Amino acid sequence: SVWIGAISGIDPHQDLRWWQDLVYGPYCHGDNKPLYELMGKIMWRTAKKDVLHQINIPEQTEELEWLHFSPVEEHFYRRQHSECSQDFIDKLSKMNSLDIPLDTLDRQTITSMILGPLLRLRQACSHPQAVRGQFLTATKATMSMEELLESLIKKHSPSVRKH
């Protein structure tokens, strides 16, 4: 095409036979090598590893910090895990086969059957109050962790509940 000619200095319209005999013809017959070699000389793709020293990206590091939950927090997260796991197992049991490759499933099936049950866990990792439908507050303001813990204690304390 014209842009290849402009970049490479080769005008395929001026020497159509050259183009057809050496590049286009072999390509049409399954030999991609001449086209790839030509394109490799005029097109450029930079991999991160080739320019890493130029872009000053700091090395990746990993930092682990073990959390220690209060009894109420531990109960909350264990319960979330248990409920989400059971929801996932329930949805998985409705599938015809467990040998279905993920890439054969449509997006809605993946979202509803696989990712959906994990949503509450992902929300809880951000903030326990983010778990949809879990907490109803008079004000829709975000509670601090202390306020949330108090709310959980009141909600689950037998002496506070009205029967």
Backbone hydrogen bonds in HBPLUS format (Angstrom, degrees):
<---DONOR---> <-ACCEPTOR-->    atom                        ^
c    i                          cat <-CA-CA->   ^        H-A-AA   ^      H-
h    n   atom  resd res      DA  || num        DHA   H-A  angle D-A-AA Bond
n    s   type  num  typ     dist DA aas  dist angle  dist       angle   num
A0005-GLY N   A0001-SER O   3.21 MM   4  6.49 159.9  2.26 148.4 154.2     1
A0006-ALA N   A0002-VAL O   2.84 MM   4  6.14 152.4  1.92 151.5 160.1     2
A0007-ILE N   A0003-TRP O   3.02 MM   4  6.17 157.1  2.08 145.3 150.2     3
A0008-SER N   A0004-ILE O   2.84 MM   4  5.90 165.8  1.86 153.9 158.6     4
A0009-GLY N   A0005-GLY O   2.82 MM   4  5.35 133.4  2.04 139.0 147.3     5
A0014-GLN N   A0011-ASP O   2.95 MM   3  5.40 138.4  2.13 111.3 122.6     6
A0015-ASP N   A0011-ASP O   3.27 MM   4  6.66 153.5  2.35 153.0 160.6     7
A0019-TRP N   A0015-ASP O   3.22 MM   4  6.60 165.3  2.24 154.4 157.7     8
A0020-GLN N   A0016-LEU O   2.85 MM   4  6.06 167.9  1.87 155.0 158.3     9
A0021-ASP N   A0017-ARG O   2.76 MM   4  5.82 167.7  1.78 157.2 161.0    10
A0022-LEU N   A0018-TRP O   2.91 MM   4  5.78 165.4  1.93 152.1 156.5    11
A0023-VAL N   A0019-TRP O   2.99 MM   4  5.34 149.3  2.08 133.4 141.6    12
A0024-TYR N   A0019-TRP O   2.82 MM   5  5.99 157.3  1.87 151.8 156.6    13
A0025-GLY N   A0020-GLN O   2.69 MM   5  5.05 143.2  1.82 131.8 142.0    14
A0027-TYR N   A0023-VAL O   3.12 MM   4  6.20 156.0  2.18 146.5 154.0    15
A0028-CYS N   A0024-TYR O   2.92 MM   4  6.17 157.5  1.97 154.2 159.6    16
A0029-HIS N   A0025-GLY O   3.16 MM   4  6.44 132.8  2.39 144.5 157.4    17
A0029-HIS N   A0026-PRO O   3.11 MM   3  5.08 134.5  2.33  95.2 108.1    18
A0031-ASP N   A0026-PRO O   2.74 MM   5  4.95 151.4  1.82 155.3 145.5    19
A0030-GLY N   A0027-TYR O   3.08 MM   3  5.24 156.1  2.14 114.0 113.4    20
A0036-TYR N   A0032-ASN O   2.89 MM   4  6.04 167.1  1.90 163.2 167.4    21
A0037-GLU N   A0033-LYS O   2.81 MM   4  5.98 161.3  1.85 159.8 164.5    22
A0038-LEU N   A0034-PRO O   3.02 MM   4  6.19 158.8  2.07 143.6 149.2    23
A0039-MET N   A0035-LEU O   2.82 MM   4  6.04 168.4  1.83 156.0 159.5    24
A0040-GLY N   A0036-TYR O   2.77 MM   4  5.83 152.0  1.85 145.2 153.6    25
A0041-LYS N   A0037-GLU O   3.27 MM   4  6.46 134.2  2.49 136.5 146.1    26
A0041-LYS N   A0038-LEU O   3.15 MM   3  5.37 136.9  2.34 100.3 111.7    27
A0042-ILE N   A0039-MET O   3.09 MM   3  5.24 134.3  2.31  99.4 111.9    28
A0043-MET N   A0039-MET O   2.71 MM   4  5.58 145.3  1.83 161.1 166.9    29
A0050-ASP N   A0047-ALA O   2.92 MM   3  5.36 139.4  2.09 109.9 121.4    30
A0051-VAL N   A0048-LYS O   3.09 MM   3  5.42 143.2  2.23 107.3 117.3    31
A0052-LEU N   A0048-LYS O   2.87 MM   4  5.60 112.1  2.34 153.8 170.7    32
A0054-GLN N   A0051-VAL O   2.79 MM   3  5.25 151.2  1.88 115.8 125.6    33
A0074-GLU N   A0070-SER O   2.84 MM   4  6.06 167.7  1.86 162.8 166.5    34
A0075-HIS N   A0071-PRO O   2.95 MM   4  6.10 157.7  2.00 143.0 149.0    35
A0076-PHE N   A0072-VAL O   2.93 MM   4  6.17 162.8  1.96 150.2 154.9    36
A0077-TYR N   A0073-GLU O   2.93 MM   4  6.20 171.5  1.94 163.7 163.0    37
A0078-ARG N   A0074-GLU O   2.91 MM   4  5.98 161.0  1.95 149.8 155.8    38
A0079-ARG N   A0075-HIS O   2.88 MM   4  5.95 156.4  1.93 148.6 155.5    39
A0080-GLN N   A0076-PHE O   2.91 MM   4  6.19 158.4  1.96 150.7 156.9    40
A0081-HIS N   A0077-TYR O   2.93 MM   4  6.08 164.2  1.95 147.3 151.7    41
A0082-SER N   A0078-ARG O   2.88 MM   4  6.06 161.6  1.91 147.6 152.9    42
A0083-GLU N   A0079-ARG O   2.87 MM   4  6.05 170.9  1.88 157.2 159.2    43
A0084-CYS N   A0080-GLN O   2.90 MM   4  5.97 167.9  1.91 153.9 157.8    44
A0085-SER N   A0081-HIS O   2.87 MM   4  5.89 157.3  1.92 146.9 153.9    45
A0086-GLN N   A0082-SER O   2.98 MM   4  6.13 161.2  2.02 147.1 152.3    46
A0087-ASP N   A0083-GLU O   2.93 MM   4  6.13 157.2  1.98 146.9 153.5    47
A0088-PHE N   A0084-CYS O   2.93 MM   4  6.11 158.3  1.98 146.7 152.4    48
A0089-ILE N   A0085-SER O   2.91 MM   4  6.17 163.3  1.94 152.6 156.9    49
A0090-ASP N   A0086-GLN O   2.84 MM   4  6.02 160.3  1.87 150.7 156.4    50
A0091-LYS N   A0087-ASP O   3.01 MM   4  6.24 161.5  2.04 148.9 153.4    51
A0092-LEU N   A0088-PHE O   2.85 MM   4  6.01 157.2  1.90 150.8 158.2    52
A0093-SER N   A0089-ILE O   2.91 MM   4  6.04 148.9  2.01 146.8 154.2    53
A0094-LYS N   A0091-LYS O   3.16 MM   3  5.38 148.4  2.27 102.2 111.4    54
A0095-MET N   A0092-LEU O   3.10 MM   3  5.52 163.0  2.13 112.3 117.7    55
A0104-THR N   A0101-PRO O   3.02 MM   3  5.63 164.1  2.04 118.8 123.6    56
A0105-LEU N   A0102-LEU O   3.04 MM   3  5.47 162.3  2.07 115.8 121.4    57
A0110-ILE N   A0106-ASP O   3.12 MM   4  6.47 163.7  2.15 156.8 161.5    58
A0111-THR N   A0107-ARG O   2.87 MM   4  6.08 161.9  1.91 152.3 157.7    59
A0112-SER N   A0108-GLN O   2.80 MM   4  5.91 172.9  1.80 154.2 156.6    60
A0113-MET N   A0109-THR O   2.84 MM   4  5.58 159.7  1.88 144.8 151.8    61
A0114-ILE N   A0110-ILE O   3.02 MM   4  5.16 145.2  2.14 124.0 133.9    62
A0115-LEU N   A0110-ILE O   2.91 MM   5  6.27 166.7  1.93 159.3 163.8    63
A0116-GLY N   A0111-THR O   2.54 MM   5  5.48 130.5  1.78 149.4 164.3    64
A0118-LEU N   A0115-LEU O   3.01 MM   3  5.28 135.0  2.21 105.5 118.7    65
A0119-LEU N   A0116-GLY O   3.04 MM   3  5.30 159.1  2.09 111.6 118.3    66
A0122-ARG N   A0118-LEU O   3.06 MM   4  6.41 159.7  2.10 155.4 161.3    67
A0123-GLN N   A0119-LEU O   2.85 MM   4  6.13 160.3  1.89 156.7 162.7    68
A0124-ALA N   A0120-ARG O   2.82 MM   4  5.96 160.6  1.86 148.0 153.6    69
A0125-CYS N   A0121-LEU O   3.05 MM   4  6.26 142.0  2.20 142.9 152.2    70
A0126-SER N   A0123-GLN O   3.01 MM   3  5.33 134.6  2.22 104.4 116.6    71
A0127-HIS N   A0123-GLN O   3.09 MM   4  6.44 168.0  2.11 160.8 161.7    72
A0130-ALA N   A0127-HIS O   2.76 MM   3  5.35 155.6  1.82 121.7 130.1    73
A0131-VAL N   A0128-PRO O   3.33 MM   3  5.87 166.6  2.35 112.2 116.0    74
A0134-GLN N   A0131-VAL O   3.21 MM   3  5.73 160.8  2.24 136.9 136.6    75
A0148-LEU N   A0144-SER O   2.88 MM   4  6.10 158.0  1.93 152.6 159.4    76
A0149-LEU N   A0145-MET O   2.86 MM   4  6.06 154.9  1.93 146.6 153.3    77
A0150-GLU N   A0146-GLU O   2.96 MM   4  6.25 158.7  2.00 149.0 154.5    78
A0151-SER N   A0147-GLU O   2.91 MM   4  6.15 155.7  1.97 145.6 152.6    79
A0152-LEU N   A0148-LEU O   2.86 MM   4  6.15 155.8  1.92 149.7 156.2    80
A0153-ILE N   A0149-LEU O   2.87 MM   4  6.11 160.4  1.91 151.8 157.2    81
A0154-LYS N   A0150-GLU O   2.89 MM   4  6.11 166.3  1.91 152.9 156.5    82
A0155-LYS N   A0151-SER O   2.88 MM   4  5.99 157.1  1.93 145.7 152.8    83
A0156-HIS N   A0152-LEU O   2.99 MM   4  6.11 145.7  2.11 146.2 154.2    84
A0157-SER N   A0153-ILE O   2.81 MM   4  5.59 113.5  2.25 144.7 158.8    85
A0160-VAL N   A0157-SER O   3.16 MM   3  5.51 142.7  2.30 108.0 118.0    86
A0161-ARG N   A0157-SER O   3.21 MM   4  6.45 149.5  2.31 153.4 162.1    87
